[in-house]
């Protein structure tokens, strides 16, 4: 398999999630058309039909959609390397058909899929895949579970997984239908471990792309890398994974009651950015870099030492960067007859090497991020995202070469 140049990736940065115990302040979203991503005549990012083919799986660098569902699976004991290959071929057929707006093979509701709803489906491989006979030597460099962090309170309901399908579209109905299709086709090989549904408001009233906000009301997506820096940070050049990447999924519960009780100045100081427009407290517009040396009239640092934007800044993390794409969630349960709400962010970070990128930055945040007061990681999972495929090929075929 030929290597994919890291400089061949789009210059688009996407848009993404929070924060706190989860990862880094999140990235830029725009409706620019110089990134290889098609857009409507009016410049909007809704109503797209993406190609399922390419160097990278769709859903990494394509603009964020309104609705998503991540479905993780556990392999059945009898699923070996050959059986996994059969499942990935089957899922590839689903990805191609649904992305193009057609019914997948044996679809029980063939009238549901439609083009023009910005559909993508991203397939990932968990750690157990690389324990299968014949695949142990294929584990990518730096691919590992996230070690326990001081502020984590992980719930097994949202943790782990041997396989992942991340489905996105402009509407939740299309996402739900596709999830049923992937779960049905997986049944002989794997069972569903968890599902996490989320949403993101990634457009303004005119349909133009905007960064979006998390449930704290923060403009959440102002520091993702772009261009060549994005490529170097995200795209792997490791053997069969060339053109693919590694993904961390963290479910971050947010204390909305406690946050609402905090004064606005404290909320902004905890991040180091303004709430109204996401601009750094040191001035300028949203996407301008932070001035970490700036001081106020009293000689105090404008961006506090424990501000999330300072703790996560590349200059404090040996230049480490990632591509973040977050999703807001709310989850209600009835416990002893009383409704208990959990709200937060499904924090997703793409990088070329988890051990070298996510883990050191996460440790920096775990040790002193102001947002830790209101955020707690309650779920964690890691996946290898195979490179894209061409017509006639299939997801992950390089793994089996």
TACORRA-V552513 format. One record per residue. N is the residue number from 1. RES is the residue in one letter. SS is DSSP state (alpha for helix, beta for strand, coil for the rest). NEAR is the number of other ideal C-beta (glycine too) atoms within 8 Angstrom. D_CENTER is the distance of its C-alpha to the mean C-alpha in whole Angstrom. Layout:
n=[N/N]
res=[RES/RES]
ss=[SS/SS]
near=[NEAR/NEAR]
d_center=[D_CENTER/D_CENTER]
This chain:
n=[1/2/3/4/5/6/7/8/9/10/11/12/13/14/15/16/17/18/19/20/21/22/23/24/25/26/27/28/29/30/31/32/33/34/35/36/37/38/39/40/41/42/43/44/45/46/47/48/49/50/51/52/53/54/55/56/57/58/59/60/61/62/63/64/65/66/67/68/69/70/71/72/73/74/75/76/77/78/79/80/81/82/83/84/85/86/87/88/89/90/91/92/93/94/95/96/97/98/99/100/101/102/103/104/105/106/107/108/109/110/111/112/113/114/115/116/117/118/119/120/121/122/123/124/125/126/127/128/129/130/131/132/133/134/135/136/137/138/139/140/141/142/143/144/145/146/147/148/149/150/151/152/153/154/155/156/157/158/159/160/161/162/163/164/165/166/167/168/169/170/171/172/173/174/175/176/177/178/179/180/181/182/183/184/185/186/187/188/189/190/191/192/193/194/195/196/197/198/199/200/201/202/203/204/205/206/207/208/209/210/211/212/213/214/215/216/217/218/219/220/221/222/223/224/225/226/227/228/229/230/231/232/233/234/235/236/237/238/239/240/241/242/243/244/245/246/247/248/249/250/251/252/253/254/255/256/257/258/259/260/261/262/263/264/265/266/267/268/269/270/271/272/273/274/275/276/277/278/279/280/281/282/283/284/285/286/287/288/289/290/291/292/293/294/295/296/297/298/299/300/301/302/303/304/305/306/307/308/309/310/311/312/313/314/315/316/317/318/319/320/321/322/323/324/325/326/327/328/329/330/331/332/333/334/335/336/337/338/339/340/341/342/343/344/345/346/347/348/349/350/351/352/353/354/355/356/357/358/359/360/361/362/363/364/365/366/367/368/369/370/371/372/373/374/375/376/377/378/379/380/381/382/383/384/385/386/387/388/389/390/391/392/393/394/395/396/397/398/399/400/401]
res=[X/X/X/X/X/X/X/X/X/X/X/X/X/X/X/X/X/X/X/X/X/X/X/X/X/X/X/X/X/X/X/X/X/X/X/X/X/X/X/X/X/X/X/X/X/X/X/X/X/X/X/X/X/X/X/X/X/X/X/X/X/X/X/X/X/X/X/X/X/X/X/X/X/X/X/X/X/X/X/X/X/X/X/X/X/X/X/X/X/X/X/X/X/X/X/X/X/X/X/X/X/X/X/X/X/X/X/X/X/X/X/X/X/X/X/X/X/X/X/X/X/X/X/X/X/X/X/X/X/X/X/X/X/X/X/X/X/X/X/X/X/X/X/X/X/X/X/X/X/X/X/X/X/X/X/X/X/X/X/X/X/X/X/X/X/X/X/X/X/X/X/X/X/X/X/X/X/X/X/X/X/X/X/X/X/X/X/X/X/X/X/X/X/X/X/X/X/X/X/X/X/X/X/X/X/X/X/X/X/X/X/X/X/X/X/X/X/X/X/X/X/X/X/X/X/X/X/X/X/X/X/X/X/X/X/X/X/X/X/X/X/X/X/X/X/X/X/X/X/X/X/X/X/X/X/X/X/X/X/X/X/X/X/X/X/X/X/X/X/X/X/X/X/X/X/X/X/X/X/X/X/X/X/X/X/X/X/X/X/X/X/X/X/X/X/X/X/X/X/X/X/X/X/X/X/X/X/X/X/X/X/X/X/X/X/X/X/X/X/X/X/X/X/X/X/X/X/X/X/X/X/X/X/X/X/X/X/X/X/X/X/X/X/X/X/X/X/X/X/X/X/X/X/X/X/X/X/X/X/X/X/X/X/X/X/X/X/X/X/X/X/X/X/X/X/X/X/X/X/X/X/X/X/X/X/X/X/X/X/X/X/X/X/X/X/X/X/X/X/X/X]
ss=[coil/coil/coil/coil/coil/alpha/alpha/alpha/coil/coil/coil/coil/coil/coil/coil/coil/coil/coil/coil/coil/coil/coil/coil/coil/coil/coil/coil/coil/coil/coil/coil/coil/coil/coil/coil/coil/coil/coil/coil/coil/coil/coil/coil/coil/coil/coil/coil/coil/coil/coil/coil/coil/coil/coil/coil/coil/coil/coil/coil/coil/coil/coil/coil/coil/coil/coil/beta/beta/beta/beta/beta/beta/beta/beta/beta/coil/coil/coil/coil/coil/alpha/alpha/alpha/alpha/alpha/alpha/alpha/alpha/alpha/alpha/alpha/alpha/alpha/alpha/alpha/alpha/alpha/alpha/alpha/coil/coil/coil/coil/coil/coil/coil/coil/coil/coil/coil/coil/coil/coil/coil/coil/coil/coil/coil/coil/beta/beta/beta/beta/beta/beta/coil/alpha/alpha/alpha/alpha/alpha/coil/coil/coil/coil/alpha/alpha/alpha/coil/coil/coil/coil/coil/coil/coil/coil/coil/coil/coil/coil/coil/coil/coil/coil/coil/alpha/alpha/alpha/coil/coil/coil/coil/beta/beta/beta/beta/beta/beta/beta/coil/coil/alpha/alpha/alpha/alpha/alpha/alpha/alpha/alpha/alpha/alpha/alpha/alpha/alpha/alpha/alpha/coil/coil/coil/beta/beta/beta/beta/beta/beta/beta/beta/beta/beta/coil/coil/coil/beta/coil/coil/coil/coil/coil/beta/coil/coil/coil/beta/coil/coil/coil/coil/coil/beta/coil/coil/coil/coil/coil/coil/coil/alpha/alpha/alpha/alpha/alpha/alpha/alpha/alpha/coil/coil/coil/coil/alpha/alpha/alpha/coil/coil/coil/beta/beta/beta/beta/beta/beta/beta/beta/beta/beta/coil/alpha/alpha/alpha/alpha/alpha/alpha/coil/coil/alpha/alpha/alpha/alpha/alpha/alpha/alpha/alpha/coil/beta/coil/coil/coil/coil/coil/coil/beta/coil/coil/coil/coil/coil/coil/coil/coil/coil/coil/coil/coil/coil/coil/beta/coil/coil/coil/coil/coil/beta/coil/coil/coil/coil/coil/coil/alpha/alpha/alpha/alpha/coil/coil/alpha/alpha/alpha/coil/coil/coil/coil/coil/coil/beta/beta/coil/coil/beta/beta/beta/beta/beta/beta/beta/beta/beta/coil/coil/beta/beta/beta/beta/beta/beta/beta/beta/beta/beta/beta/beta/beta/beta/coil/coil/coil/coil/coil/coil/alpha/alpha/alpha/alpha/alpha/alpha/alpha/alpha/alpha/coil/coil/coil/alpha/alpha/alpha/alpha/coil/beta/beta/beta/beta/beta/beta/beta/beta/beta/beta/beta/coil/coil/coil/coil/coil/coil/coil/coil/coil/coil/coil/alpha/alpha/alpha/alpha/coil]
near=[6/4/6/11/5/10/6/9/12/8/10/14/13/17/17/16/18/18/19/14/16/14/16/12/12/16/15/13/14/7/10/6/8/4/9/6/11/5/9/10/3/6/9/13/14/10/8/13/10/11/6/9/7/9/8/13/14/14/9/13/11/12/14/11/12/12/14/15/13/14/14/15/14/10/12/9/4/5/10/8/10/6/11/13/10/9/15/13/9/10/14/12/10/15/12/9/13/14/14/9/11/7/9/12/7/4/11/6/7/7/5/10/15/7/6/8/13/16/15/14/16/14/15/13/14/15/10/9/13/12/7/11/6/5/12/9/4/9/7/12/6/11/13/9/6/12/5/4/11/5/10/11/7/11/9/6/6/12/10/9/12/14/16/17/14/13/16/14/16/10/9/10/7/15/15/9/11/15/13/9/12/14/10/8/11/14/8/6/11/13/8/10/9/11/9/13/10/14/11/13/8/14/12/6/3/7/11/10/11/9/13/13/10/14/11/12/6/12/12/18/18/13/11/16/12/9/7/7/9/17/12/9/13/14/14/12/8/9/6/9/13/14/11/13/13/17/13/15/15/15/16/18/11/15/10/9/6/9/11/6/5/10/5/7/6/8/12/12/11/14/14/14/14/9/10/4/7/13/11/14/11/9/8/6/6/9/5/9/4/11/10/9/5/10/8/8/3/5/5/6/10/9/14/9/6/9/13/15/14/14/12/15/11/8/6/8/11/5/6/11/13/16/18/17/13/17/13/13/13/8/7/8/7/8/6/4/4/6/6/8/7/10/11/13/18/17/17/16/14/13/15/14/12/14/9/9/15/12/12/11/14/13/9/13/18/11/7/7/15/11/14/11/8/12/17/11/16/13/14/15/13/14/13/14/14/13/12/10/9/7/4/3/7/8/11/11/10/11/10/7/6]
d_center=[27/27/24/22/22/19/21/21/17/16/17/14/12/10/9/7/8/11/13/15/15/12/11/12/13/10/11/13/13/17/19/20/22/22/19/20/18/21/21/24/27/27/24/21/18/19/21/20/20/18/20/18/20/19/18/15/13/12/9/8/10/12/12/10/12/14/13/10/11/10/13/14/17/20/22/26/29/30/27/28/27/29/27/24/25/26/23/21/24/24/20/20/23/21/18/21/23/20/19/22/23/26/26/25/28/30/28/29/28/29/29/26/24/24/23/22/19/16/15/13/12/10/12/12/15/15/18/21/20/22/25/26/29/29/25/26/26/23/21/19/20/18/16/17/16/16/19/20/20/23/21/19/20/18/19/20/19/15/15/15/15/17/15/12/12/9/11/11/14/16/18/17/20/19/16/18/21/18/17/21/22/19/20/24/24/22/25/28/25/23/22/19/18/16/14/12/12/11/12/12/15/14/18/21/24/25/22/21/18/17/14/14/15/14/17/19/19/18/17/13/12/15/15/12/14/16/18/20/18/14/16/17/14/12/14/16/20/21/23/22/18/19/17/14/12/10/7/7/7/9/11/13/16/17/21/22/26/26/24/26/29/28/30/28/29/28/24/24/26/23/20/23/22/24/23/24/23/20/23/24/26/28/29/28/25/21/20/23/23/24/27/27/31/32/34/36/40/40/39/35/32/30/27/28/27/25/23/19/19/22/20/17/19/19/23/23/20/22/20/17/14/10/8/6/4/6/8/11/13/17/19/23/25/29/30/34/34/32/29/26/23/20/17/14/10/8/6/3/5/7/10/14/15/13/17/18/15/13/16/18/16/15/19/20/18/20/23/24/21/23/20/20/23/21/18/17/15/16/14/12/11/11/11/12/11/15/16/17/20/23/26/27/25/22/19/19/23/23/23/26/28]
